[in-house]
Amino acid sequence: MTVTSWTFVMVGLSFALYIGVAIWSRARSTKEFYVAGGGVSPLANGMATAADWMSAASFISMAGLISFLGYDGSVYLMGWTGGYVLLALLLAPYLRKYGAFTVPDFVGDRYYSQAARMVAVICAIFVSFTYVGGQMRGVGIVFGRFLEVDIATGVYIGMGIVFFYAVLGGMKGITYTQVAQYCVLIFAYMVPAIFLSILITGNPIPQLGFGGVDQVSGVGVLERLNGLHQELGFAAYTGGTKSTLDVFFITAALMVGTAGLPHVIIRFYTVPRVRDARISAGWALVFIAILYTTAPAVAAFARTNLLNSVSDRPYAEVPEWFSKWEETGLIAFDDVNGDGRIQYVGPSAVDAAGAPIRNELTIDRDIMVLANPEIAGLPDWVVGLVAAGGLAAALSTAAGLLLVVSTAVSHDLLKRGIRPDITEKGELVAARVSAGAAVVVAGYLGIHPPGFVAEVVAFAFGLAASSFFPVIILGIFSRRTTREGAILGMVSGITLTAAYIVYFKFIDPAANNAAHWWFGISPEGIGTLGMAVNFLVTWSVSRVTPEPPPSVQVLVDLIRVPRGAGEAHEISA
């Protein structure tokens, strides 16, 4: 069987599984549509949360980022995993105890204001659409290569699949579908990683192989990779080029952004009890760590194989994988000197006479994980398995994000705002219609994304950090925080962050470098500054406005009572 045949088999079987689970567990009430009926076990919820959060950025793009950035790519590992510690300790149990359906629900009730609810709805939709654009791009990349269609067509196929099980199943269907998707994606990630670790180091455990010895050269894997980098004019793989301040800001933005993402927070409303929310977060961290501790090894192996495979090779002799990816436009060769050989070099490469050598190869970093099995010559079924895993990662997160948009419109905007008299059946119809509309917008963003997958996702984390995290934390731990402070804090934080990203990514992309950034802070890290502004504005305004009503202050105290292992509706009812 060919690679394409294996891809059809693997993807077809996995999609049949997802659709079957969605039909079996479809939602029949608004509670099942929004929070899966509140009856999901902590283990299943931890697995679903891991799949929901480990998006295309984790599966497809993170190892690709690390393979190109080297040491600098560690900010994504530290930020995304560290965020779950914050989530487990500071947010999950308290929000579950409150028992609302959505984050805007909590914000509207805690800050006793419809205006605060509407601002939270807008922020949730904005963050979710930014995030989902990266997922749909990941779907398009996978389908584009392995089904040999263009990326736009690949996005359309993904839209159809997501539409089916997100609109039909709601949170209940998505939860159990995500359990299946986690099993697929982690198996698809680990199998090639183990293969590569054995081939390169002789050690079947990738985490140990990463620090092991290359069997061909007899030197350490990272030492050999550093040597290859420097021979070709790249900076040392284990070196760093980002400033310490930017590393801190990006890591912090990713951490607090994780703890402020509405599609992740809502997962903790699906478990029966408050303590189950904390247990779910612990299980999710375990499931996430399996992939995240493997990613650096995959990145190093992929980078080594790529350099050995294409550097200074005659273009007429490129392997089949190169030609296939070239058709997608994600690899491009420009024979500058007309010698017919691929010169893949860094900015400091020079020839024997000391003249600069121009790089002739452009590689989209999002292909590294997907192309890695082909580059290494692994069996065709492994290539098809990786394609299925990449789709599982992208589609699981896309479904969760689209549900956030759906609930923001149907529950927060209609039920709690414009149409409080809407029936449960009408609300469920509105939720499904808005989910369908959201799929269309997500598809457009997947075809016209503002950057590569992990970069787009980092922007979404920054927006979440600058909008939701401060008002949720202060809403839980500060009785004195007022509605005026929360509203102005959310608006100021997300406006600063969004404006900074839009300016450097769309208005003046030529200025997107450290020389023009504020204090050397990149757009990926600006969410930390936006969060600080949000905190400052919220706290300052709250000190000069009337304190919250006594009932709200009592509610804040009840949320924090440690004994709350009972049903959450005792507080929110």
N, C-alpha and C positions, 0 to 999 in steps of 0.2 A: 504493500500500500504506500501511496505517496504522502507527503506532508499534508497536502490539501485534503486527501481522503481521511487521514487520521484526525485532522482538525474538525472536519464535518462530524466524525463519529464522536469525538470527545465533547465538542460544543453541543451537538445534538442531544446526546445523552444527559448532559448537565442541564440543558434548558428544559428537557422533558421532565426532569426531576423537579426543577423550580416551579414549573407550571402546575405539575401534579400536586405539589405541596400547597401552592397558592389556592387551588380549587378545593382541596381538602380542608384548609383552614380559613376559608374566606370569611370576612366579617359580616355579621348579620345585625349588628347594632352599632350605634355611634361609639359606645364604650369600647367595643371590639375593634372598631375602625381606628380610633384614636390611641388607645393604650392596651390593645389586645385583651381587654376584659380584666386586666390587672391580675392575671393568674399564671404568669410565666415563671418557671422555676429559676432560681439564681444561676444554676449551671447553664441552662439553655439561654438565659438572657445574657450571661457573660460571653457566650459564644456568638450570639447575634450582635451584641455590642461590638465585639472585636471585628466582625465582618462589616458592620455598619461604619465603623471608624477607619478600618484599614482599607482605604479606597484605592483607586487606580494610582494615586500618588505613592502609597506604600508599596503596592505590588509592582507596578510598572516603572514608576519614575524615581523612587528614592534611591535604589541601588544604582540607577543610571546617573543620578546627581552625584552620588559619592564617587562613582567611577571617573567622573570628570573633575569634580572639585577636590577629591582626596580628603585631607584632614578637615577642610572647611565644611564638608558635607555632614560632619558630626552634629552640627546644630539641629538638623532635622531629627536625628536619633534622640538627642537629649531633650529637645523641646516636645516632641510628640509623645514620648514615653513619660516624661516628667509631668506632663499635663494630667495624666491619669491619676497620679498620686494626689494632686490638688483636687481632682474631681471626686475621688473616693473619700477624702478627708473633709473637704469644705462644702461640697454641694450635694452630692447624691442622696445621702440619708435625710437631709433637711428638706430638700425639695420633694422627696417621696413622702415624707411625713405630711407636708402640706396637702399633697394629693390632687393637684390641678392637672388638667389635660395637657397644657402647653406652657411654655415660658411666658408668652404674653399674658396668659391667664394669671400666673403668679405675679407678674409685674403690675397688672391692672388692679388686682385685689390688694396686694401689699402696699401699693402707693395710692390706693383709694381714688383712682382717676381713670376715666375713659381715655383722656388724652395720652396718659402714660401707656395704656394698653395699645393705642393706635401707633404710637412711636415704636413700641416693641414689635408690633406686627410688621411695620415697614422694615425695621432692622432685620427681623427674621427672614423676610422674603429676600432682601438684598444680599444677606450673607449666604443664604441657601442657593440662590441662583449663581452667585459667584463661584461657590464650591462645585455645584453640579455641572457647570461648564467644563471644568477639568475632567470630571468623570466621563462625560459624553465624548470628549476628545479621546480619552483612553479607549473607549469602546470603538470609536472610529478607526483608531490606529490598529487595533487587533483585527477587526474585520477587514480593514483595508489591505493588510498584508496577507492574512491566511485564507481569506475568501477571494483574494485577488480582485477587489473592487476599490473604488476611490474612497477616501476617508468620509466624504459626505454621505455616500451610500451606506457605509458602515454605521454612521450615526443614525440614519433612518431605521436601520434594522434594530439597533439598540433601543430606539424610541418605542418601537412596536412591542418589544419584549417587556420593557419597564412599564409601559402603559397597561399591559395585560395584568401583571400580578400586583402592581401597586394600586391600580384603580379598583380591581376586583377584591383583593384581599385586605387592604388597609393595613393597619399595624399588626393585626393578628397574622394575616397571610405573610406580611413582610418578615415578621419575627422568625417564623419557622422556615421560611425560605432562606433567611440569612444564616440560620444554623447549618443548612445544607451547603450554602455558598462558602461558609468558613471552612468546612471540611474539604471542599473542592480546592479552594485557593491555597490553603496551607499545604495540602498534599502536592499541588502543582508547583509550589515554590520550593519545597524541600527536596523533592525527587531530583531535579537537575542540580541543585546545590550539592547534594550528596555525591552524585555522579562526578561533578567537577572537582570536588574535594579529593575524591579517590584518584582521579586522573592526574591531578596536578601535584598533590602532596602524599597520596597513598593513605590518607586518613579519612574515614567515612563520616566524621563529624565536622561539618563546615566551620563551626566556631573554633575548633582546635586547629583545623587545617589552615585557617587564616593566619595563625601565628607559627605555622610549620615551615618545612623546608621544601622547596621546589625540587621535584625528582629529576628534572632534566639538568638544571644548572648546579644543584647541590647547595644553593644559598637560600636564605629565607625568602618567602613569597614577597613580602613587602620590600626587602632589600633588592630583589631582582626587578620588581616593578619600578622602584626608584631609579635603578640603573637604566632601564628602558626609557623612562621619561626623560632623563637628563641627556641621553644619547640623541634623542629626537628633538631636543630644545624645549621640552615642557618643564615646568617647575617640579620639584620633587613631590612625589605622590603624598608622602607623609608630612610635607610642609604645609604652611597655611599662608594665605594672602589677605584674608579678611582682618580688619582691625578688631581688637578685643572688644571695643564698645559695640561694634556691629554684631559680633557673635553673641554678646550678651542680649542685645535688643531683639535679635531674631529668635533666639532660644526662649526668651521670656514671652514674646508674642505668641509663639507656637504653644507654649505651656498654658498660658492663661486663655488662649484661644480654644484649646482643647476643652478646658473647663467651662467655656462659655458657648460652645456650639449647641444650638437648639436641637438638632437631630440626635445628638448624643445624650443630652440631658433628658429628653423625653423617653429614652429607653428605660430609665429608672422608675418611671411611673407604671411600668408593665408588670412589676413583681408584686406579690401579695402583701408583704410587710416591709416596714422601714429597714430593719436590719438586713433584709434580703437585698436592698439596694447597695449596701456596702459590700456584701458578699459578692454580688454581681460585678462590682467594680474590680474586686480582687481577682475573680476568675477572668475577666476581660484582660487584665494586665498580664496574667499568665499566658493566655492565648496570643496576645499581641507580642509578648517577648520572644516567642518561638520564631516569629518572622523577623523581628527587629534585631535580634542577636545574630541572625544569619545574613542579613543584608550587607554588612561590611565585607564579609567573605565573598558573597556573590559579586559585589562591586569590583573587588580586587581581581577575582578570577576573570570576570568579563573584560576588564580593562587589559589584562595581560593577553588574553586570547585575541582581542581586537588588534592590539599593536603587532602581535606576531603574524596576524592573518593578512593585514592590508598594507602595512608600512613598506614602501619601496617595492611593491609588487607590480608586475606588468598588468595593466588594466585588461588586456585581452585574456588574462588567465585568472580573473577573479572568480571565486566560487559562486555556486548558484544562489546562495543566500544573499550575496551582495546584489546581484541583479534583481532579485525579487524585491528587496527593500528599496532599491533604486527606483523601481516602478511606482512606489508609493510617494516618492519625493522626499523621503525622510533621510536618504543618503544621496549626496550629489558629488560628482567628480568633475573638476575643472582642470584640464591638462594645460597649465599655464605655460610650461616650457616646451610642450610638444614632444616630449620623449616617450610618451605612452606608459609611463610608470606612475604609480600613486605615491605622491610625496605627502605623507601625513606627519606634519611636524608642528612644533610649538613656536611661539613668537620669537624665541631666542635662537632658533636654528640658523646656522651659517654653513656655507660650503667651504671647500679647502682653501679658497682664496679669502675667506672671511666675509663674503657677500651674503646678505640675508637670503634665506630660502623661503619661498611663499608656500603656505599650506594649500594643497589642492583638493582636500577632502572636507566636506561639511557633513557632520553626523548629528542627527537629532538625538539628544540623550534619552528621550523616552523609549527608544527602541532597544536599549542595551539588555534589559532582562528578557524581552521577547525574542531577540535575535541570538542571545547567548547560547542556547542549546544548539542552534544551527552552526554558529561559529565554531563551537567545540566539537562538532561532528557527532552529537548524541543521537540516539535512535529517533526515527520520525515520530513515534508515538509520544515521546517526551515533548517534542515541539508542539504537537497538538494539545497535550495536557497543559502546557504553559499558556497556550491561547485560551483554553477554557478557564484557567485560574485567573488570568487577567480580566476576562469578562466578568467572572464572579465578583472580583474585587470592585470593579467599576460599577456594576449594576446594583450590587447590594447597597452601596453608599448612595447612589443616585435615587434608589427607591426611598430610602430614609429621608433624604433631603426633599424629595417631591412631596412626601407625606407632611413634612413641616409646612411647606407652602400651602398644601391643601387644608390642613387644620387651621392655619393662620387666617385663611380666607373664610372657611365655612363656620368655624367655631368662634374665633376671636373677633372677626370683622362682622359676620352676620349674626350669629347667635348672641354674642355678648355686646353687640354694637347696633348695627342697622336694623336687624329683624329679631328682636328678642322673643317674639311670639312664634317663630318658625318651628314646625313640628320636627320630631326626631327623624322621620322619613325624609322630610325636605332638607334637613341639615346633611343627612347622609348623601342625598343626591347632589347637593351643592359641593360636598367634599370630593365626590368622584368627578364632577365636572371641572372643578378647579384643578384637580390633579391632572386631568387630561390636558387642560390648557397649559399647565406648568411643564408637561412633557414637551410640548411644542417649543416653548421658550428655551428649555434646556437643550433641545436639539440644535436650535440656532446658535446658542453659545458654544456648543461642542464643535460646530463647523467653523465658527469665527471666534476662537478663544483669544484672550489677551496675553497668552504666554504658554510655555510648556506645562505639563500636568501639575508637577509639584509646585511650580511657581504660582500658578493660579490658586491652588489649594492653600498655599502660604498666605496669599492675599486674603482669602476667606477667613483664615484663622486670625489674622490681624484685625479684620473688621469685627469678628466676634469678640475679640479681646477688648476692643475699644468701645463696644456698645453694651454688651450684656454682662460681662464679668463684674465690673464695679457695682452695678445696681443690684445684681443678685447677691453678691457678698455683703454689701451694706444693708440690703433688705433683710438678710438673715441675722446679721450680727450687730446692727445699729438701730435702736428704736427711734433715734432722733432724725433719721434720714427722711426727707419729705418728698412729696410728689413733684414739687417745683425743681428741687435739686436733681431728682432722677431724670426728669424730662430733659432739662438743660444739659445734664451730664451725658446722656445717651446721644443727643443731637450734636453736641460739641465734639465728642470723642469720635463718632463714626464719620462726621463731616471732615474733620482734620485728616483722618486716615484715608478716606476715600479720595479726597482731593489730592493728597500727596501721591497716591498710587496712580490716579488718572493723569496727573501732570507728567510724571516720569515715564509712564508706559504709553500714553497716547498723544499728549500735547507736545512734549519735547523729549522724545526717546533718546535723541542724541546726547542729552545731558544726563542720562541715567548712569552715572558713575560717581565714585567717591568724591571727586573734586567738586561736584555740585550738590551732593546730598547735604541735608542739615546735619551738622555735627558728625558727618560720615555715616549716617544711619540709612540703610538701603530701604527701598519700598517694602521688602519682605519683613523688615523689623520695625517699621513705623507704627505698627499697632500697639507696641509697648508705650510709645509716647502718647498715642491717642488714649490709651487706657489711663495713663497718669493724668492727662487733662480731664478725662471723665471723672476720675476720683476727686481731683481738686475742685472742679466745678460743682459736683454733687455735694461734697462736704461743705464747701463755702456757702452755697445757696441755702443748704439745709439749716445753716446756723443763723440765717437772717430771715427765715420764713417761719410761719407758725408751725409748731410741732404737730406730728400726726395725731389723729383722734385716739383716745384711750383704748378703743376696741382694737385698733391696728397695733398698738404697742403691746397689748396682751397677746395678740396673734403672734408677734415676733418672739415673745417669751415662750409661748407654747411650742413653736417650731423647734426651739433649741433644747427643750426638755429631754434629757438623755433617755428616760424610760420609754420613749415612744416606739415600742415594738409592735404596737397594735395597728389597727386599720387606720389609714391616713384620713379617711373621710370624717373621723371624729373632730379634726381640726377645721377642715375646709368646708364642712357642711354648714 
